[in-house]
Amino acid sequence: ASMYTEIQRERPDSGNILTHPDYIDGNPDLIKPKKLLNPVKASKSHQELHRELLMNHKRGLGVESKPELQRVLEHRRRNQLIKQKKEEEEAKKLQSPFEKELLKRQQRLDQVE
């Protein structure tokens, strides 16, 4: 309590809205607070990822950039899937009611046998 009263005597403008922390005075008896570490930033994997991103940025590589071969293969796969879906839809549309009825009769015959 005596230390607090000494600090109050040294500051005549204690009516200020902004209060100044006690540890700025340079008193060696006071324990200065330390900044807490962010556990995410302190993790090894985060540091390695950050280092890799910085290196890629310096080289001019974007985060989204992929090798050309990988982009071409993904494009082909996507086109094949789209083509396959279109073919399936066309096959469903081309079936006439007559063909549907024939399929039903064939299934019934298979079940009977």
N, C-alpha and C positions, 0 to 999 in steps of 0.2 A: 504494500500500500504506500510505503514511503517513496518508492521509485515513481509511482504514478503521480503523486503530488508534486514531485520535482519536475516531471514532464509538463504538468499543467501550469506550473509557475513560469516555465520558460516560454510558453506559448500564450501571449496575451489575447490573440484573436481566436479563442476557442469557440466563439459563436458562429463560425463559418459553417456553411452547409457541407462542404467537402472536408472530411477529416483526413489527416495525414497519418499513415501507419507509424507505429512507434519504432520499428526497426530501422528507419532511415537515419535516425540520429547518430548512428555509429556507436552505440553503447555496446561494448564487448560482452556484457553480462547477458544480453538478450539473445535468444535463439532465433535465428533468421529462418523463415519458412522456405522450404524447397518446393520447386514446381513438381507436381506429380507426373509420372511417366504414363503415357498412353500405352496400355498393353498391346494394342493392335500395332502401333507404330514400332514398338520395341521388339515385336516378333521377328524372327529370322526370315520367315517366308515373305512377310510384307516388305522387309528391307531388300530382299533379292528381287522381288517383283518390281519394286520402285526403281532399283538400279537398272533392271532390264528395260523398263519403259523409258528411262532417261537415255540409255544407250541407243535405243531405236529412234527416239526423237532426234538425237544428234545426227544419226545416219540419214534421217529423212524418211524413215519408214513409219507409216501410220499404224495405228492399233488394228485397224480393219484390213490392212493389206495382207493378202495371202499369196503364196506362190502361184504362178500362172497355171501350172499343171493342175493344182488343186481346184482353182477356179473353173477351169475347163471341165474337169471331171464332175464337179457339182452341177454345172450348167447342163451337161449331158444327162445326168441322173434326173434332174428336174424335168427336162424335156421328155425323157422316156416315161416318167410317171404321168405327165400331162397327156401324152399320146395314148398311153395305156387306158387312162380313164375315159378319154374320148371314144376309143374303140369299144369299151364296155358299154358306154351309153348308147352308141350307135347300134350295137348288137341287141340291146334291149328294145330300142325303138323299132328295129327292123322285124322283130318277131310279130307276125300277124296273129290275129285271134285263132286262125286255123292251126298255125304251128303250135300255139299254146295248148290248144285242145288235144292235138296229137301227142304232145309231151305228157299231158295228164293221163291219157289212155295208156301210154307206154309205161308210166310209173305204176298204174293200177295193175297192168299185166305182170310187171316185175314183182309186185307184192303178192299176187295170187300164186305165182310160181314159187 
